[in-house]
Amino acid sequence: MKYFKYLFLPLLVIGITASCERDDICPESTSTTPSLIIDAFDVDNQEDVKNVFGLVVAGVGNNKVLSGYAITTTANLVLPLKTTEDTTQFVLINEATVNDNGTPNDTSDDFYDGNQDVITISYTREEVFVSRACGYKTIFKDVEVVIETDTDNWIQLIQSVNNPQSVEDETATHFNLFH
């Protein structure tokens, strides 16, 4: 019995530490659900990258402007796709300006003027297990982008880089936009 009290504490410590699990933390470097990458080119010289000036990108239906796309200049768009639906729509406004609706001191009724084109992105979704810590990510297969035609489209053409196009990572361009 005398030795029991000397062995009890070390056995208790060993038992507690043996039952602990390593923390499951998803590293930032782990690939998660990818966004769609679109690069912009000159329609007249399709090898030349061409910036879109005064670009605003907003979701259709919710009218929320995407972070980083409130009157910006870029030749590269990174668009998130819906993981709960098979289509995502965006309004892309070229040469956008803010219209204060005649009330410069009230920003609640402001809206964007400019040449608006709506794109519809359709795809099939596939859930892929990443790890216990990270869970699942969605990859997008058979991705297609369609421009809704209006009387003044600034987007002339959108072409996929691969056929069939899938979106599994964010390291390469998926579509080229010509304007």
Secondary structure, 3 states (H helix, E strand, C coil): CCCHHHHHHHHHHHHHHHHCCCCCCCCCCCCCCCCEEEEEECCCCCCCECCEEEEEEEECCCCCEEEEEEEEEECEEEECCCCCCCEEEEEEEEEEEEECCCCCCCHHHCEEEEEEEEEEEEEEEEEEEEECCCEEEEEEEEEEEEECCCCCCCCCEEEECCCCCCECCCCCCCEEEEC
